Amino acid sequence: MSDIGTPISKAQNFSKGLEGIVAAQTGLSLVDGERSELYYLGIPIQELIAHSTFEEVVYLLFFRRLPTRRELDSFSKELASLRTLPNELLNFLAESPRSAHPMATLRTAVSALALFDPQADANSREANLQKAKRLVAVMPTIIAAFHRVRLQQKIIHPKKVLSHAENFLLMLHGKQPSPKHARSLDQYLIMLADHGLNASTFAARVTIATQSDIYSAVTSAIGTLKGDLHGLANQRAMEMFMQVGSPEKAADYVKELFREKKKVMGFGHRIYKKEDPRAPQFREIAESLCKGTENEKWLKVSQAIEKAVRAEKPIPPNVDYYSSIVLYALGIPVDFFTTIFAMSRVTGWAAHIFEQLEDNRLIRPEADYTGPMHQPYIPISQRKS
Ligand SMILES: CC(C)(COP(=O)(O)OP(=O)(O)OC[C@H]1O[C@@H](n2cnc3c(N)ncnc32)[C@H](O)[C@@H]1OP(=O)(O)O)[C@@H](O)C(=O)NCCC(=O)NCCS
């Protein structure tokens, strides 16, 4: 056997979890961990929450500038006209097992959308823009339809005259939402729309960089968002509030988690070490939705858990912590929380897909080989059991 030598170690370039590695350039959002700030196209997130709408933020991320009134009206109308699902997909949702996790259903439905789109594989900016608008428009219809199917209630078809947030809540609950609920969801969608090279956006960029197609890239991204350490943390945070049940039980619960070296869901962040700028915004919205209602108890439980965590370690709550209470107060079932995250983040995924394709290069990092060397090939008949 010829000596193939010892592999050259690449360990000096290895960064577990790619921490600190710059793997893309983006002109979309700036996540400033040092200053705890977030900007879309240079505009502070706080300005967008106060003055913008989700439709306007979609325009901003897709066209990289704010629209004029006329452009926004026509863009919003176009999005509203793309909300209808093909009948085949409605039938698929009606037949889907009710026990399926809503994120698994959403991932499969988005992948299946490609089968009914003759332009699925076209990768020009124009073709991808059309598909991206459709994905943004149609994901709420998929999510609400699956919710209705699961409740064995009639699917409610989209209404073109309503805003993105209003129409979704109407399709979900079967009644027109209050302006406060619609605006709270709108603000949620604005705040989750993009966030640098987060794991699901990275997955979307890796997939499109092979010159695959936008449906495949968004399907990869949904699958990536579905993990507890990323998007599913909002569901897990709410489940934790429910498990803890009352503020008095928070300290013992948190102590036990730390003793077992388990993660507290909705805390910590790879980039923001001091504060996630979206967390206080969501705390404010949660307070305004819950104060004086039966949901106020979740605020109290969450505040007691936060106090107990801070006493153990200086890790701040992230975007998923207080936003989970907002979603709960909007009547969204807990296992649907991450689909609402996806409904917003599809905007960022699509915008990053456009950006990747404009200056594309295959994304293909290396691995440091740590396995055995110089192993003989033993014929199967001679292997010991
Ligand atoms: C977001 C997250 C995955 C970032 O992970 P990361 O950058 O790889 O950070 P690490 O997991 O290496 O954590 C660094 C340190 O902080 C601690 N830490 C981070 N998040 C924590 C959490 N939620 N609960 C308890 N400890 C936590 C780790 O135990 C580790 O401590 P150590 O250095 O003493 O071992 C991580 O904070 C986490 O798992 N959070 C919970 C899930 C969540 O809310 N995800 C949504 C993110 S927006």
The ligand as an SDF file (V2000), in Angstrom:
LIG
                    3D

 48 50  0  0  0  0  0  0  0  0999 V2000
  -28.6540   31.4650   20.1710 C   0  0  0  0  0  0  0  0  0  0  0  0
  -27.5990   30.4490   20.5470 C   0  0  0  0  0  0  0  0  0  0  0  0
  -27.7910   29.1870   19.7160 C   0  0  0  0  0  0  0  0  0  0  0  0
  -26.2230   31.0800   20.2490 C   0  0  0  0  0  0  0  0  0  0  0  0
  -25.3030   30.0870   20.4230 O   0  0  0  0  0  0  0  0  0  0  0  0
  -23.7180   30.3170   20.3970 P   0  0  0  0  0  0  0  0  0  0  0  0
  -23.3650   31.6140   19.7950 O   0  0  0  0  0  0  0  0  0  0  0  0
  -23.1420   29.0910   19.7820 O   0  0  0  0  0  0  0  0  0  0  0  0
  -23.3540   30.4380   21.9310 O   0  0  0  0  0  0  0  0  0  0  0  0
  -22.9960   29.2470   22.8810 P   0  0  0  0  0  0  0  0  0  0  0  0
  -24.0650   28.1970   22.8550 O   0  0  0  0  0  0  0  0  0  0  0  0
  -21.5920   28.8290   22.5760 O   0  0  0  0  0  0  0  0  0  0  0  0
  -23.0560   29.9920   24.2760 O   0  0  0  0  0  0  0  0  0  0  0  0
  -22.0170   30.7730   24.8270 C   0  0  0  0  0  0  0  0  0  0  0  0
  -22.1030   30.6790   26.3390 C   0  0  0  0  0  0  0  0  0  0  0  0
  -23.3460   31.2470   26.7960 O   0  0  0  0  0  0  0  0  0  0  0  0
  -24.1790   30.2430   27.3660 C   0  0  0  0  0  0  0  0  0  0  0  0
  -25.5110   30.3780   26.8070 N   0  0  0  0  0  0  0  0  0  0  0  0
  -25.8380   30.8900   25.5990 C   0  0  0  0  0  0  0  0  0  0  0  0
  -27.1650   30.8640   25.4410 N   0  0  0  0  0  0  0  0  0  0  0  0
  -27.6720   30.3200   26.5580 C   0  0  0  0  0  0  0  0  0  0  0  0
  -28.9830   30.0230   26.9590 C   0  0  0  0  0  0  0  0  0  0  0  0
  -30.0150   30.2850   26.1680 N   0  0  0  0  0  0  0  0  0  0  0  0
  -29.1680   29.4670   28.1750 N   0  0  0  0  0  0  0  0  0  0  0  0
  -28.1170   29.2010   28.9690 C   0  0  0  0  0  0  0  0  0  0  0  0
  -26.8340   29.4650   28.6420 N   0  0  0  0  0  0  0  0  0  0  0  0
  -26.6260   30.0070   27.4410 C   0  0  0  0  0  0  0  0  0  0  0  0
  -23.5850   28.9010   26.9320 C   0  0  0  0  0  0  0  0  0  0  0  0
  -23.8710   27.8720   27.8190 O   0  0  0  0  0  0  0  0  0  0  0  0
  -22.1120   29.2380   26.8440 C   0  0  0  0  0  0  0  0  0  0  0  0
  -21.6020   29.2630   28.1410 O   0  0  0  0  0  0  0  0  0  0  0  0
  -20.1000   28.7540   28.4620 P   0  0  0  0  0  0  0  0  0  0  0  0
  -19.2070   29.6490   27.6390 O   0  0  0  0  0  0  0  0  0  0  0  0
  -19.9800   28.9250   29.9150 O   0  0  0  0  0  0  0  0  0  0  0  0
  -20.0640   27.3190   28.0010 O   0  0  0  0  0  0  0  0  0  0  0  0
  -27.6740   30.1260   22.0650 C   0  0  0  0  0  0  0  0  0  0  0  0
  -27.6130   31.3130   22.7960 O   0  0  0  0  0  0  0  0  0  0  0  0
  -28.9170   29.3260   22.4100 C   0  0  0  0  0  0  0  0  0  0  0  0
  -28.9240   28.0970   22.2950 O   0  0  0  0  0  0  0  0  0  0  0  0
  -30.0260   30.0110   22.8220 N   0  0  0  0  0  0  0  0  0  0  0  0
  -31.2630   29.3110   23.1060 C   0  0  0  0  0  0  0  0  0  0  0  0
  -32.0490   29.1070   21.8360 C   0  0  0  0  0  0  0  0  0  0  0  0
  -32.5800   30.3890   21.2730 C   0  0  0  0  0  0  0  0  0  0  0  0
  -33.1700   31.1840   21.9770 O   0  0  0  0  0  0  0  0  0  0  0  0
  -32.3890   30.5710   19.9640 N   0  0  0  0  0  0  0  0  0  0  0  0
  -32.8820   31.7400   19.2690 C   0  0  0  0  0  0  0  0  0  0  0  0
  -31.7500   32.6100   18.8540 C   0  0  0  0  0  0  0  0  0  0  0  0
  -32.3150   34.1490   18.1960 S   0  0  0  0  0  0  0  0  0  0  0  0
  1  2  1  0
  2  3  1  0
  2  4  1  0
  2 36  1  0
  4  5  1  0
  5  6  1  0
  6  7  2  0
  6  8  1  0
  6  9  1  0
  9 10  1  0
 10 11  2  0
 10 12  1  0
 10 13  1  0
 13 14  1  0
 14 15  1  0
 15 16  1  0
 15 30  1  0
 16 17  1  0
 17 18  1  0
 17 28  1  0
 18 19  1  0
 18 27  1  0
 19 20  2  0
 20 21  1  0
 21 22  1  0
 21 27  2  0
 22 23  1  0
 22 24  2  0
 24 25  1  0
 25 26  2  0
 26 27  1  0
 28 29  1  0
 28 30  1  0
 30 31  1  0
 31 32  1  0
 32 33  2  0
 32 34  1  0
 32 35  1  0
 36 37  1  0
 36 38  1  0
 38 39  2  0
 38 40  1  0
 40 41  1  0
 41 42  1  0
 42 43  1  0
 43 44  2  0
 43 45  1  0
 45 46  1  0
 46 47  1  0
 47 48  1  0
M  END
$$$$
